[in-house]
């Protein structure tokens, strides 16, 4: 494997869109890949990373930092590339980027029913916190 992690480039959009459609089962319009990509490019595009292996996008991660907490979003690794350390490398890369910005703590959300992903993050040092996650579509 000859994998590199770099900042998202416009030429990556089709590959990222395909990857996200394969990995995420989002149906809400606010999660449509093109919309998410365009929105991220307007806000902290330097925190949008892709993993490239043999010239192909095989993983993604996005982050945000508001000066108080960092957030990790859209970590995705193509099913045929899982188990090779790509997800771990992406998390470590985005942790480093957030740390360089002075971020003291990183949050993320996963579906409680996704035990495999919860275990993945636990192995990377994340812990379930006693919080209630709330959201509102506006």
Protein Blocks (a to p, Z undefined) as FASTA:
>chain_A
ZZddddddfklmmmmmmmmmmmpccfbfklgmklmmmmmmmnokllcccddeehiafbdc
ddddehlaccdehiacdfklgonommmmmmmmmmmmmmmnopabdcddddfklmmlmmmm
mmnopacdddddddddZZ
